Amino acid sequence: MNSLGAQKTILGFDFGLRQIGIAVVSAPMSFATPLCVLRSRGDTPDWQALESVIKEWQPDVCVVGLPLNMDGSPGELDSRVKRFARQLEGRFSARYGFVIALQDERLSSHEAKELMSNHGGRANYVQTPADSLAAKVILDRWISANS
């Protein structure tokens, strides 16, 4: 058995008001890979595009990054992220059979931008967004905490 235990495929989400980064890990791998960035408008994600990703990957778990302040208190987007997680579950979990998990995402975007710059890139919210890399960081943390 690998470090993912009984989980076979896990999607990670970095929710934002303009875009949502997505990462994936599938057994037997034990580390996440950035997958894509989907556009959203405020509290309204592109549900059709999200369903396409979920349908393609058939996740067992969807991990949503929870924005916490450095002191552990809820961050500015806390209620919006929790709403997104509830909507994701309500719209798709019964049909596709996954569960939702929340993961502390403190400094994940900062870490993603550092990873990009260490590899010669630079985060830019239009041409090279770091959101899917931030989702990878969130998912790797969840895997580490649940191994």
Rosetta blueprint (number, residue, H / E / L):
1 M L
2 N L
3 S L
4 L L
5 G L
6 A L
7 Q L
8 K L
9 T E
10 I E
11 L E
12 G E
13 F E
14 D E
15 F L
16 G L
17 L L
18 R L
19 Q E
20 I E
21 G E
22 I E
23 A E
24 V E
25 V E
26 S E
27 A L
28 P L
29 M L
30 S L
31 F L
32 A L
33 T E
34 P E
35 L E
36 C E
37 V E
38 L E
39 R E
40 S E
41 R E
42 G L
43 D L
44 T E
45 P E
46 D L
47 W H
48 Q H
49 A H
50 L H
51 E H
52 S H
53 V H
54 I H
55 K H
56 E H
57 W H
58 Q L
59 P L
60 D L
61 V E
62 C E
63 V E
64 V E
65 G E
66 L E
67 P L
68 L E
69 N L
70 M L
71 D L
72 G L
73 S L
74 P E
75 G L
76 E L
77 L L
78 D H
79 S H
80 R H
81 V H
82 K H
83 R H
84 F H
85 A H
86 R H
87 Q H
88 L H
89 E H
90 G H
91 R H
92 F H
93 S H
94 A H
95 R H
96 Y H
97 G L
98 F L
99 V E
100 I E
101 A E
102 L E
103 Q E
104 D E
105 E L
106 R L
107 L L
108 S H
109 S H
110 H H
111 E H
112 A H
113 K H
114 E H
115 L H
116 M H
117 S H
118 N H
119 H L
120 G L
121 G L
122 R L
123 A L
124 N E
125 Y L
126 V L
127 Q L
128 T E
129 P L
130 A L
131 D H
132 S H
133 L H
134 A H
135 A H
136 K H
137 V H
138 I H
139 L H
140 D H
141 R H
142 W H
143 I H
144 S H
145 A H
146 N L
147 S L
